[in-house]
Structures are given as C-alpha cells and as structure tokens.
Amino acid sequence: MPYIKDDRRAKIDTHISEVISVLRELGWREGDMNYALSRIVGAAFEEEMRYHTIARVTGVLSNVATEFERRIVGPYEEAAIASNGDVPEYSRIESRLEDTRRERIAEALSKVTSGI
C-alpha cells in the first residue's frame, strides 16, 4: 500500500513532483515512465545486490500494479462498459457466475435456517 506518514511523503514529494513535471512535459511516453521507474528500482538493487532486494523490488512493483488495477483500471473499465457495452462472452460469463453465487448463497441460507 502506498500510504505512508506525512513526514515521509514530504521528503519524497518534492522530488517526485519534479519527475512528474518532466514526464508530463515529455508526454507521458511509456518508455520514459519505464526508464524513470527502472532507475529507481535499479538504484535499490545496486545499493544491496541480494536476492531479498530482488524480492522486495518485484513485490513493490507487483503491489503498485495491483493497486493501480484496483483503484484506477477497474472503475475505468466499468465506466467504459456502461458507456460502450460489454464483450458478449464476458457478459454471459459474469451472468453465469452471478447465478452460481446466488445459488450457493441460497443453499447456505437454507442449511442455516433448516438447522434453526
């Protein structure tokens, strides 16, 4: 999770704001963003060239991607589906999964109420 204390944010934000300004000026190209992030994670490994640093860096990158997917991509995709319509196969699959979920809930409730 990227939620750190204010004193730590203050130390980082000034410098990150500069990087953001440059990336914005360059047009947010994928290669530029990749380069900036690669410099950061490369420096972390260069400081301590051990397996646990690799695990730490890959874990952080994975968590960043997961959080971005959860907070940004998911809602964006939901809005796009609402605006443009769904992929028919996905819509049918979701409907079947929802039916299965409802059936399992009903079964569980039935077991609970029959035992009372």
N, CA, C and O atoms as a Tinker XYZ file with bonds, in Angstrom:
   464  protein
     1  N      0.839000   -1.184000    0.000000    73     2
     2  CA     0.000000    0.000000    0.000000    64     1     3
     3  C      0.881000    1.243000    0.000000    63     2     4     5
     4  O      1.887000    1.294000    0.708000    81     3
     5  N      0.515000    2.222000   -0.773000    73     3     6
     6  CA     1.349000    3.414000   -0.892000    64     5     7
     7  C      1.042000    4.489000    0.149000    63     6     8     9
     8  O      1.351000    5.661000   -0.068000    81     7
     9  N      0.455000    4.118000    1.242000    73     7    10
    10  CA     0.011000    5.115000    2.209000    64     9    11
    11  C      1.029000    5.213000    3.336000    63    10    12    13
    12  O      1.072000    4.367000    4.229000    81    11
    13  N      1.847000    6.257000    3.278000    73    11    14
    14  CA     2.916000    6.440000    4.252000    64    13    15
    15  C      2.648000    7.717000    5.043000    63    14    16    17
    16  O      1.830000    8.549000    4.651000    81    15
    17  N      3.346000    7.852000    6.150000    73    15    18
    18  CA     3.186000    9.014000    7.030000    64    17    19
    19  C      3.565000   10.306000    6.307000    63    18    20    21
    20  O      4.382000   10.308000    5.387000    81    19
    21  N      2.946000   11.410000    6.750000    73    19    22
    22  CA     3.146000   12.710000    6.114000    64    21    23
    23  C      4.605000   13.156000    6.085000    63    22    24    25
    24  O      5.049000   13.740000    5.097000    81    23
    25  N      5.357000   12.890000    7.155000    73    23    26
    26  CA     6.748000   13.340000    7.171000    64    25    27
    27  C      7.579000   12.628000    6.103000    63    26    28    29
    28  O      8.491000   13.220000    5.527000    81    27
    29  N      7.265000   11.370000    5.844000    73    27    30
    30  CA     7.979000   10.631000    4.802000    64    29    31
    31  C      7.523000   11.112000    3.418000    63    30    32    33
    32  O      8.335000   11.247000    2.504000    81    31
    33  N      6.228000   11.367000    3.275000    73    31    34
    34  CA     5.715000   11.886000    1.999000    64    33    35
    35  C      6.385000   13.200000    1.635000    63    34    36    37
    36  O      6.783000   13.405000    0.489000    81    35
    37  N      6.510000   14.092000    2.618000    73    35    38
    38  CA     7.088000   15.413000    2.364000    64    37    39
    39  C      8.502000   15.293000    1.805000    63    38    40    41
    40  O      8.887000   16.045000    0.910000    81    39
    41  N      9.267000   14.352000    2.331000    73    39    42
    42  CA    10.642000   14.170000    1.849000    64    41    43
    43  C     10.679000   13.670000    0.408000    63    42    44    45
    44  O     11.586000   14.013000   -0.351000    81    43
    45  N      9.703000   12.870000    0.041000    73    43    46
    46  CA     9.674000   12.262000   -1.288000    64    45    47
    47  C      8.970000   13.154000   -2.303000    63    46    48    49
    48  O      9.414000   13.259000   -3.447000    81    47
    49  N      7.874000   13.801000   -1.897000    73    47    50
    50  CA     7.006000   14.506000   -2.842000    64    49    51
    51  C      7.694000   15.603000   -3.645000    63    50    52    53
    52  O      7.412000   15.756000   -4.833000    81    51
    53  N      8.566000   16.349000   -3.040000    73    51    54
    54  CA     9.245000   17.429000   -3.773000    64    53    55
    55  C      9.975000   16.868000   -4.985000    63    54    56    57
    56  O      9.895000   17.418000   -6.083000    81    55
    57  N     10.670000   15.795000   -4.775000    73    55    58
    58  CA    11.467000   15.213000   -5.859000    64    57    59
    59  C     10.587000   14.510000   -6.885000    63    58    60    61
    60  O     10.824000   14.605000   -8.089000    81    59
    61  N      9.585000   13.814000   -6.405000    73    59    62
    62  CA     8.668000   13.128000   -7.324000    64    61    63
    63  C      7.910000   14.138000   -8.174000    63    62    64    65
    64  O      7.666000   13.900000   -9.357000    81    63
    65  N      7.537000   15.257000   -7.579000    73    63    66
    66  CA     6.837000   16.300000   -8.340000    64    65    67
    67  C      7.681000   16.784000   -9.514000    63    66    68    69
    68  O      7.151000   17.062000  -10.589000    81    67
    69  N      8.984000   16.883000   -9.310000    73    67    70
    70  CA     9.881000   17.274000  -10.407000    64    69    71
    71  C      9.867000   16.230000  -11.519000    63    70    72    73
    72  O      9.798000   16.574000  -12.699000    81    71
    73  N      9.933000   14.965000  -11.142000    73    71    74
    74  CA     9.921000   13.885000  -12.135000    64    73    75
    75  C      8.589000   13.889000  -12.885000    63    74    76    77
    76  O      8.557000   13.731000  -14.105000    81    75
    77  N      7.504000   14.069000  -12.156000    73    75    78
    78  CA     6.178000   14.125000  -12.792000    64    77    79
    79  C      6.119000   15.268000  -13.796000    63    78    80    81
    80  O      5.598000   15.095000  -14.898000    81    79
    81  N      6.641000   16.425000  -13.435000    73    79    82
    82  CA     6.633000   17.572000  -14.351000    64    81    83
    83  C      7.380000   17.262000  -15.638000    63    82    84    85
    84  O      6.919000   17.602000  -16.728000    81    83
    85  N      8.529000   16.618000  -15.512000    73    83    86
    86  CA     9.324000   16.280000  -16.696000    64    85    87
    87  C      8.584000   15.247000  -17.547000    63    86    88    89
    88  O      8.512000   15.382000  -18.768000    81    87
    89  N      8.035000   14.217000  -16.902000    73    87    90
    90  CA     7.299000   13.191000  -17.656000    64    89    91
    91  C      6.079000   13.804000  -18.349000    63    90    92    93
    92  O      5.759000   13.448000  -19.483000    81    91
    93  N      5.409000   14.719000  -17.668000    73    91    94
    94  CA     4.263000   15.406000  -18.277000    64    93    95
    95  C      4.714000   16.194000  -19.498000    63    94    96    97
    96  O      4.074000   16.149000  -20.548000    81    95
    97  N      5.815000   16.913000  -19.354000    73    95    98
    98  CA     6.377000   17.708000  -20.450000    64    97    99
    99  C      6.741000   16.824000  -21.643000    63    98   100   101
   100  O      6.582000   17.232000  -22.794000    81    99
   101  N      7.226000   15.619000  -21.369000    73    99   102
   102  CA     7.620000   14.694000  -22.439000    64   101   103
   103  C      6.440000   13.897000  -23.002000    63   102   104   105
   104  O      6.603000   13.135000  -23.955000    81   103
   105  N      5.268000   14.070000  -22.424000    73   103   106
   106  CA     4.066000   13.434000  -22.970000    64   105   107
   107  C      3.734000   12.069000  -22.404000    63   106   108   109
   108  O      3.013000   11.296000  -23.035000    81   107
   109  N      4.245000   11.762000  -21.230000    73   107   110
   110  CA     3.919000   10.501000  -20.555000    64   109   111
   111  C      4.147000    9.283000  -21.438000    63   110   112   113
   112  O      3.334000    8.359000  -21.442000    81   111
   113  N      5.222000    9.273000  -22.169000    73   111   114
   114  CA     5.518000    8.113000  -23.010000    64   113   115
   115  C      5.908000    6.924000  -22.147000    63   114   116   117
   116  O      6.560000    7.071000  -21.113000    81   115
   117  N      5.497000    5.749000  -22.591000    73   115   118
   118  CA     5.741000    4.525000  -21.835000    64   117   119
   119  C      7.221000    4.312000  -21.559000    63   118   120   121
   120  O      7.600000    3.958000  -20.443000    81   119
   121  N      8.057000    4.524000  -22.566000    73   119   122
   122  CA     9.491000    4.335000  -22.394000    64   121   123
   123  C     10.075000    5.271000  -21.348000    63   122   124   125
   124  O     10.958000    4.883000  -20.582000    81   123
   125  N      9.579000    6.511000  -21.316000    73   123   126
   126  CA    10.070000    7.481000  -20.335000    64   125   127
   127  C      9.668000    7.077000  -18.922000    63   126   128   129
   128  O     10.473000    7.161000  -17.995000    81   127
   129  N      8.419000    6.637000  -18.758000    73   127   130
   130  CA     7.967000    6.194000  -17.431000    64   129   131
   131  C      8.745000    4.947000  -17.007000    63   130   132   133
   132  O      9.168000    4.834000  -15.857000    81   131
   133  N      8.931000    4.015000  -17.943000    73   131   134
   134  CA     9.675000    2.795000  -17.651000    64   133   135
   135  C     11.102000    3.141000  -17.238000    63   134   136   137
   136  O     11.630000    2.570000  -16.284000    81   135
   137  N     11.718000    4.064000  -17.945000    73   135   138
   138  CA    13.088000    4.467000  -17.632000    64   137   139
   139  C     13.171000    5.039000  -16.217000    63   138   140   141
   140  O     14.053000    4.659000  -15.447000    81   139
   141  N     12.255000    5.953000  -15.868000    73   139   142
   142  CA    12.275000    6.582000  -14.540000    64   141   143
   143  C     12.103000    5.532000  -13.445000    63   142   144   145
   144  O     12.839000    5.534000  -12.458000    81   143
   145  N     11.137000    4.641000  -13.619000    73   143   146
   146  CA    10.915000    3.594000  -12.619000    64   145   147
   147  C     12.088000    2.621000  -12.565000    63   146   148   149
   148  O     12.471000    2.162000  -11.489000    81   147
   149  N     12.658000    2.309000  -13.728000    73   147   150
   150  CA    13.810000    1.400000  -13.774000    64   149   151
   151  C     15.013000    1.996000  -13.055000    63   150   152   153
   152  O     15.766000    1.276000  -12.400000    81   151
   153  N     15.196000    3.306000  -13.173000    73   151   154
   154  CA    16.294000    3.955000  -12.449000    64   153   155
   155  C     16.091000    3.803000  -10.940000    63   154   156   157
   156  O     17.041000    3.513000  -10.213000    81   155
   157  N     14.871000    3.995000  -10.473000    73   155   158
   158  CA    14.588000    3.898000   -9.033000    64   157   159
   159  C     14.833000    2.485000   -8.537000    63   158   160   161
   160  O     15.549000    2.288000   -7.556000    81   159
   161  N     14.245000    1.495000   -9.206000    73   159   162
   162  CA    14.396000    0.129000   -8.710000    64   161   163
   163  C     15.806000   -0.397000   -8.954000    63   162   164   165
   164  O     16.306000   -1.218000   -8.184000    81   163
   165  N     16.447000    0.072000  -10.022000    73   163   166
   166  CA    17.834000   -0.314000  -10.259000    64   165   167
   167  C     18.753000    0.202000   -9.165000    63   166   168   169
   168  O     19.663000   -0.500000   -8.723000    81   167
   169  N     18.510000    1.434000   -8.730000    73   167   170
   170  CA    19.318000    2.012000   -7.646000    64   169   171
   171  C     19.130000    1.225000   -6.355000    63   170   172   173
   172  O     20.085000    1.028000   -5.604000    81   171
   173  N     17.903000    0.773000   -6.090000    73   171   174
   174  CA    17.651000   -0.025000   -4.880000    64   173   175
   175  C     18.480000   -1.309000   -4.918000    63   174   176   177
   176  O     19.067000   -1.700000   -3.909000    81   175
   177  N     18.526000   -1.962000   -6.075000    73   175   178
   178  CA    19.295000   -3.204000   -6.183000    64   177   179
   179  C     20.789000   -2.933000   -6.139000    63   178   180   181
   180  O     21.543000   -3.696000   -5.535000    81   179
   181  N     21.219000   -1.852000   -6.774000    73   179   182
   182  CA    22.636000   -1.504000   -6.784000    64   181   183
   183  C     23.154000   -1.267000   -5.364000    63   182   184   185
   184  O     24.302000   -1.586000   -5.054000    81   183
   185  N     22.302000   -0.705000   -4.510000    73   183   186
   186  CA    22.677000   -0.453000   -3.111000    64   185   187
   187  C     22.906000   -1.755000   -2.352000    63   186   188   189
   188  O     23.807000   -1.857000   -1.520000    81   187
   189  N     22.073000   -2.745000   -2.655000    73   187   190
   190  CA    22.161000   -4.014000   -1.924000    64   189   191
   191  C     21.841000   -5.147000   -2.893000    63   190   192   193
   192  O     20.679000   -5.506000   -3.080000    81   191
   193  N     22.882000   -5.704000   -3.506000    73   191   194
   194  CA    22.714000   -6.712000   -4.539000    64   193   195
   195  C     22.534000   -8.088000   -3.907000    63   194   196   197
   196  O     23.458000   -8.899000   -3.843000    81   195
   197  N     21.302000   -8.315000   -3.441000    73   195   198
   198  CA    20.964000   -9.583000   -2.791000    64   197   199
   199  C     19.583000  -10.029000   -3.280000    63   198   200   201
   200  O     18.785000   -9.229000   -3.768000    81   199
   201  N     19.331000  -11.327000   -3.134000    73   199   202
   202  CA    18.042000  -11.844000   -3.572000    64   201   203
   203  C     16.879000  -11.145000   -2.876000    63   202   204   205
   204  O     15.855000  -10.866000   -3.499000    81   203
   205  N     17.038000  -10.863000   -1.586000    73   203   206
   206  CA    15.895000  -10.257000   -0.892000    64   205   207
   207  C     15.572000   -8.873000   -1.462000    63   206   208   209
   208  O     14.429000   -8.425000   -1.367000    81   207
   209  N     16.554000   -8.193000   -2.048000    73   207   210
   210  CA    16.279000   -6.910000   -2.705000    64   209   211
   211  C     15.462000   -7.140000   -3.969000    63   210   212   213
   212  O     14.543000   -6.379000   -4.270000    81   211
   213  N     15.798000   -8.180000   -4.699000    73   211   214
   214  CA    15.007000   -8.535000   -5.888000    64   213   215
   215  C     13.570000   -8.838000   -5.470000    63   214   216   217
   216  O     12.618000   -8.357000   -6.086000    81   215
   217  N     13.425000   -9.640000   -4.415000    73   215   218
   218  CA    12.084000   -9.986000   -3.935000    64   217   219
   219  C     11.331000   -8.741000   -3.477000    63   218   220   221
   220  O     10.141000   -8.592000   -3.755000    81   219
   221  N     12.019000   -7.854000   -2.780000    73   219   222
   222  CA    11.392000   -6.621000   -2.296000    64   221   223
   223  C     10.935000   -5.758000   -3.471000    63   222   224   225
   224  O      9.796000   -5.291000   -3.498000    81   223
   225  N     11.831000   -5.548000   -4.446000    73   223   226
   226  CA    11.505000   -4.690000   -5.589000    64   225   227
   227  C     10.375000   -5.285000   -6.416000    63   226   228   229
   228  O      9.433000   -4.579000   -6.775000    81   227
   229  N     10.458000   -6.578000   -6.723000    73   227   230
   230  CA     9.384000   -7.179000   -7.522000    64   229   231
   231  C      8.071000   -7.179000   -6.757000    63   230   232   233
   232  O      7.005000   -7.023000   -7.353000    81   231
   233  N      8.137000   -7.352000   -5.438000    73   231   234
   234  CA     6.923000   -7.281000   -4.624000    64   233   235
   235  C      6.299000   -5.897000   -4.655000    63   234   236   237
   236  O      5.083000   -5.757000   -4.793000    81   235
   237  N      7.138000   -4.876000   -4.527000    73   235   238
   238  CA     6.634000   -3.497000   -4.575000    64   237   239
   239  C      6.026000   -3.201000   -5.936000    63   238   240   241
   240  O      4.931000   -2.644000   -6.016000    81   239
   241  N      6.724000   -3.567000   -7.011000    73   239   242
   242  CA     6.192000   -3.318000   -8.350000    64   241   243
   243  C      4.871000   -4.053000   -8.566000    63   242   244   245
   244  O      3.945000   -3.512000   -9.170000    81   243
   245  N      4.790000   -5.278000   -8.076000    73   243   246
   246  CA     3.548000   -6.040000   -8.179000    64   245   247
   247  C      2.429000   -5.354000   -7.404000    63   246   248   249
   248  O      1.301000   -5.260000   -7.887000    81   247
   249  N      2.740000   -4.875000   -6.205000    73   247   250
   250  CA     1.730000   -4.189000   -5.398000    64   249   251
   251  C      1.283000   -2.884000   -6.043000    63   250   252   253
   252  O      0.104000   -2.534000   -5.992000    81   251
   253  N      2.227000   -2.161000   -6.654000    73   251   254
   254  CA     1.869000   -0.926000   -7.365000    64   253   255
   255  C      0.900000   -1.244000   -8.492000    63   254   256   257
   256  O     -0.113000   -0.564000   -8.657000    81   255
   257  N      1.212000   -2.278000   -9.269000    73   255   258
   258  CA     0.347000   -2.662000  -10.384000    64   257   259
   259  C     -1.025000   -3.103000   -9.883000    63   258   260   261
   260  O     -2.049000   -2.732000  -10.457000    81   259
   261  N     -1.041000   -3.893000   -8.816000    73   259   262
   262  CA    -2.313000   -4.370000   -8.263000    64   261   263
   263  C     -3.168000   -3.213000   -7.761000    63   262   264   265
   264  O     -4.372000   -3.169000   -8.013000    81   263
   265  N     -2.548000   -2.282000   -7.055000    73   263   266
   266  CA    -3.285000   -1.124000   -6.531000    64   265   267
   267  C     -3.801000   -0.249000   -7.667000    63   266   268   269
   268  O     -4.921000    0.256000   -7.601000    81   267
   269  N     -2.996000   -0.069000   -8.702000    73   267   270
   270  CA    -3.426000    0.706000   -9.868000    64   269   271
   271  C     -4.613000    0.033000  -10.540000    63   270   272   273
   272  O     -5.582000    0.693000  -10.916000    81   271
   273  N     -4.530000   -1.293000  -10.689000    73   271   274
   274  CA    -5.649000   -2.048000  -11.278000    64   273   275
   275  C     -6.920000   -1.882000  -10.450000    63   274   276   277
   276  O     -7.997000   -1.632000  -10.991000    81   275
   277  N     -6.782000   -2.025000   -9.126000    73   275   278
   278  CA    -7.938000   -1.964000   -8.226000    64   277   279
   279  C     -8.559000   -0.572000   -8.189000    63   278   280   281
   280  O     -9.778000   -0.428000   -8.276000    81   279
   281  N     -7.722000    0.446000   -8.062000    73   279   282
   282  CA    -8.226000    1.799000   -7.849000    64   281   283
   283  C     -8.558000    2.544000   -9.132000    63   282   284   285
   284  O     -9.481000    3.359000   -9.145000    81   283
   285  N     -7.831000    2.285000  -10.206000    73   283   286
   286  CA    -7.970000    3.077000  -11.426000    64   285   287
   287  C     -8.548000    2.268000  -12.588000    63   286   288   289
   288  O     -9.547000    2.663000  -13.189000    81   287
   289  N     -7.913000    1.133000  -12.901000    73   287   290
   290  CA    -8.315000    0.380000  -14.091000    64   289   291
   291  C     -9.718000   -0.189000  -13.949000    63   290   292   293
   292  O    -10.531000   -0.069000  -14.865000    81   291
   293  N    -10.008000   -0.805000  -12.811000    73   291   294
   294  CA   -11.337000   -1.398000  -12.617000    64   293   295
   295  C    -12.465000   -0.405000  -12.816000    63   294   296   297
   296  O    -13.348000   -0.640000  -13.641000    81   295
   297  N    -12.460000    0.719000  -12.070000    73   295   298
   298  CA   -13.532000    1.700000  -12.272000    64   297   299
   299  C    -13.563000    2.283000  -13.689000    63   298   300   301
   300  O    -14.639000    2.542000  -14.226000    81   299
   301  N    -12.397000    2.488000  -14.290000    73   299   302
   302  CA   -12.352000    2.998000  -15.657000    64   301   303
   303  C    -13.024000    2.019000  -16.616000    63   302   304   305
   304  O    -13.824000    2.415000  -17.464000    81   303
   305  N    -12.689000    0.736000  -16.471000    73   303   306
   306  CA   -13.275000   -0.287000  -17.339000    64   305   307
   307  C    -14.785000   -0.412000  -17.117000    63   306   308   309
   308  O    -15.540000   -0.590000  -18.073000    81   307
   309  N    -15.223000   -0.320000  -15.867000    73   307   310
   310  CA   -16.666000   -0.374000  -15.587000    64   309   311
   311  C    -17.398000    0.771000  -16.275000    63   310   312   313
   312  O    -18.475000    0.575000  -16.837000    81   311
   313  N    -16.809000    1.979000  -16.230000    73   311   314
   314  CA   -17.412000    3.130000  -16.906000    64   313   315
   315  C    -17.436000    2.921000  -18.420000    63   314   316   317
   316  O    -18.410000    3.279000  -19.083000    81   315
   317  N    -16.366000    2.342000  -18.967000    73   315   318
   318  CA   -16.313000    2.078000  -20.405000    64   317   319
   319  C    -17.362000    1.049000  -20.818000    63   318   320   321
   320  O    -17.986000    1.177000  -21.871000    81   319
   321  N    -17.551000    0.030000  -19.984000    73   319   322
   322  CA   -18.580000   -0.978000  -20.261000    64   321   323
   323  C    -19.956000   -0.332000  -20.246000    63   322   324   325
   324  O    -20.777000   -0.588000  -21.127000    81   323
   325  N    -20.209000    0.508000  -19.241000    73   323   326
   326  CA   -21.509000    1.179000  -19.138000    64   325   327
   327  C    -21.742000    2.093000  -20.338000    63   326   328   329
   328  O    -22.868000    2.227000  -20.817000    81   327
   329  N    -20.689000    2.707000  -20.810000    73   327   330
   330  CA   -20.805000    3.655000  -21.912000    64   329   331
   331  C    -20.878000    2.971000  -23.278000    63   330   332   333
   332  O    -21.630000    3.401000  -24.152000    81   331
   333  N    -20.093000    1.905000  -23.456000    73   331   334
   334  CA   -19.940000    1.303000  -24.783000    64   333   335
   335  C    -20.513000   -0.095000  -24.925000    63   334   336   337
   336  O    -20.575000   -0.628000  -26.033000    81   335
   337  N    -20.931000   -0.693000  -23.827000    73   335   338
   338  CA   -21.416000   -2.063000  -23.867000    64   337   339
   339  C    -20.295000   -3.048000  -23.571000    63   338   340   341
   340  O    -19.116000   -2.743000  -23.750000    81   339
   341  N    -20.676000   -4.218000  -23.123000    73   339   342
   342  CA   -19.729000   -5.239000  -22.694000    64   341   343
   343  C    -19.363000   -6.160000  -23.844000    63   342   344   345
   344  O    -20.033000   -6.172000  -24.877000    81   343
   345  N    -18.318000   -6.920000  -23.666000    73   343   346
   346  CA   -17.975000   -8.015000  -24.567000    64   345   347
   347  C    -19.012000   -9.097000  -24.304000    63   346   348   349
   348  O    -19.176000   -9.506000  -23.155000    81   347
   349  N    -19.717000   -9.577000  -25.322000    73   347   350
   350  CA   -20.822000  -10.507000  -25.087000    64   349   351
   351  C    -20.440000  -11.742000  -24.265000    63   350   352   353
   352  O    -21.193000  -12.167000  -23.389000    81   351
   353  N    -19.267000  -12.316000  -24.550000    73   351   354
   354  CA   -18.849000  -13.502000  -23.813000    64   353   355
   355  C    -18.645000  -13.191000  -22.334000    63   354   356   357
   356  O    -19.048000  -13.972000  -21.472000    81   355
   357  N    -18.021000  -12.053000  -22.040000    73   355   358
   358  CA   -17.795000  -11.672000  -20.644000    64   357   359
   359  C    -19.120000  -11.444000  -19.930000    63   358   360   361
   360  O    -19.293000  -11.842000  -18.778000    81   359
   361  N    -20.040000  -10.808000  -20.615000    73   359   362
   362  CA   -21.350000  -10.548000  -20.021000    64   361   363
   363  C    -22.056000  -11.858000  -19.673000    63   362   364   365
   364  O    -22.640000  -11.992000  -18.597000    81   363
   365  N    -21.996000  -12.816000  -20.585000    73   363   366
   366  CA   -22.628000  -14.118000  -20.324000    64   365   367
   367  C    -21.926000  -14.850000  -19.192000    63   366   368   369
   368  O    -22.581000  -15.447000  -18.337000    81   367
   369  N    -20.592000  -14.810000  -19.181000    73   367   370
   370  CA   -19.825000  -15.475000  -18.118000    64   369   371
   371  C    -20.161000  -14.855000  -16.771000    63   370   372   373
   372  O    -20.428000  -15.574000  -15.808000    81   371
   373  N    -20.152000  -13.524000  -16.694000    73   371   374
   374  CA   -20.484000  -12.851000  -15.435000    64   373   375
   375  C    -21.877000  -13.222000  -14.963000    63   374   376   377
   376  O    -22.098000  -13.433000  -13.770000    81   375
   377  N    -22.816000  -13.303000  -15.893000    73   375   378
   378  CA   -24.189000  -13.672000  -15.543000    64   377   379
   379  C    -24.240000  -15.087000  -14.962000    63   378   380   381
   380  O    -24.914000  -15.336000  -13.962000    81   379
   381  N    -23.515000  -16.010000  -15.605000    73   379   382
   382  CA   -23.473000  -17.386000  -15.090000    64   381   383
   383  C    -22.808000  -17.451000  -13.724000    63   382   384   385
   384  O    -23.275000  -18.168000  -12.839000    81   383
   385  N    -21.727000  -16.712000  -13.548000    73   383   386
   386  CA   -21.055000  -16.696000  -12.252000    64   385   387
   387  C    -21.948000  -16.104000  -11.172000    63   386   388   389
   388  O    -21.975000  -16.594000  -10.043000    81   387
   389  N    -22.678000  -15.052000  -11.517000    73   387   390
   390  CA   -23.601000  -14.443000  -10.554000    64   389   391
   391  C    -24.719000  -15.413000  -10.195000    63   390   392   393
   392  O    -25.116000  -15.497000   -9.033000    81   391
   393  N    -25.231000  -16.145000  -11.181000    73   391   394
   394  CA   -26.258000  -17.157000  -10.901000    64   393   395
   395  C    -25.718000  -18.217000   -9.935000    63   394   396   397
   396  O    -26.393000  -18.599000   -8.979000    81   395
   397  N    -24.499000  -18.683000  -10.197000    73   395   398
   398  CA   -23.872000  -19.685000   -9.329000    64   397   399
   399  C    -23.697000  -19.136000   -7.922000    63   398   400   401
   400  O    -23.960000  -19.838000   -6.945000    81   399
   401  N    -23.254000  -17.883000   -7.809000    73   399   402
   402  CA   -23.076000  -17.253000   -6.493000    64   401   403
   403  C    -24.406000  -17.188000   -5.751000    63   402   404   405
   404  O    -24.469000  -17.506000   -4.564000    81   403
   405  N    -25.465000  -16.779000   -6.436000    73   403   406
   406  CA   -26.793000  -16.700000   -5.805000    64   405   407
   407  C    -27.271000  -18.074000   -5.339000    63   406   408   409
   408  O    -27.842000  -18.207000   -4.256000    81   407
   409  N    -27.032000  -19.097000   -6.167000    73   407   410
   410  CA   -27.428000  -20.459000   -5.785000    64   409   411
   411  C    -26.690000  -20.913000   -4.528000    63   410   412   413
   412  O    -27.291000  -21.507000   -3.633000    81   411
   413  N    -25.407000  -20.637000   -4.460000    73   411   414
   414  CA   -24.618000  -21.040000   -3.287000    64   413   415
   415  C    -25.054000  -20.289000   -2.029000    63   414   416   417
   416  O    -25.092000  -20.860000   -0.939000    81   415
   417  N    -25.373000  -19.035000   -2.184000    73   415   418
   418  CA   -25.879000  -18.264000   -1.037000    64   417   419
   419  C    -27.208000  -18.842000   -0.574000    63   418   420   421
   420  O    -27.439000  -19.007000    0.624000    81   419
   421  N    -28.077000  -19.149000   -1.527000    73   419   422
   422  CA   -29.377000  -19.723000   -1.175000    64   421   423
   423  C    -29.211000  -21.072000   -0.477000    63   422   424   425
   424  O    -29.914000  -21.357000    0.492000    81   423
   425  N    -28.290000  -21.901000   -0.961000    73   423   426
   426  CA   -28.015000  -23.192000   -0.320000    64   425   427
   427  C    -27.511000  -22.997000    1.104000    63   426   428   429
   428  O    -27.959000  -23.676000    2.028000    81   427
   429  N    -26.594000  -22.082000    1.272000    73   427   430
   430  CA   -26.029000  -21.825000    2.608000    64   429   431
   431  C    -27.121000  -21.308000    3.558000    63   430   432   433
   432  O    -27.195000  -21.739000    4.709000    81   431
   433  N    -27.955000  -20.399000    3.084000    73   431   434
   434  CA   -29.047000  -19.894000    3.916000    64   433   435
   435  C    -30.035000  -20.992000    4.266000    63   434   436   437
   436  O    -30.545000  -21.051000    5.385000    81   435
   437  N    -30.299000  -21.857000    3.303000    73   435   438
   438  CA   -31.212000  -22.971000    3.541000    64   437   439
   439  C    -30.674000  -23.887000    4.630000    63   438   440   441
   440  O    -31.425000  -24.324000    5.502000    81   439
   441  N    -29.376000  -24.180000    4.586000    73   439   442
   442  CA   -28.761000  -25.017000    5.616000    64   441   443
   443  C    -28.832000  -24.359000    6.976000    63   442   444   445
   444  O    -29.100000  -25.021000    7.979000    81   443
   445  N    -28.594000  -23.060000    7.014000    73   443   446
   446  CA   -28.623000  -22.349000    8.289000    64   445   447
   447  C    -30.033000  -22.312000    8.851000    63   446   448   449
   448  O    -30.239000  -22.569000   10.037000    81   447
   449  N    -31.011000  -21.990000    8.000000    73   447   450
   450  CA   -32.394000  -21.869000    8.502000    64   449   451
   451  C    -33.012000  -23.230000    8.819000    63   450   452   453
   452  O    -33.864000  -23.324000    9.703000    81   451
   453  N    -32.603000  -24.279000    8.116000    73   451   454
   454  CA   -33.162000  -25.593000    8.420000    64   453   455
   455  C    -32.590000  -26.146000    9.714000    63   454   456   457
   456  O    -33.197000  -27.003000   10.356000    81   455
   457  N    -31.423000  -25.654000   10.092000    73   455   458
   458  CA   -30.797000  -26.106000   11.343000    64   457   459
   459  C    -31.287000  -25.347000   12.550000    63   458   460   461
   460  O    -30.947000  -25.708000   13.677000    81   459
   461  N    -32.075000  -24.310000   12.355000    73   459   462
   462  CA   -32.545000  -23.491000   13.475000    64   461   463
   463  C    -33.818000  -24.073000   14.057000    63   462   464
   464  O    -34.369000  -23.523000   15.010000    81   463
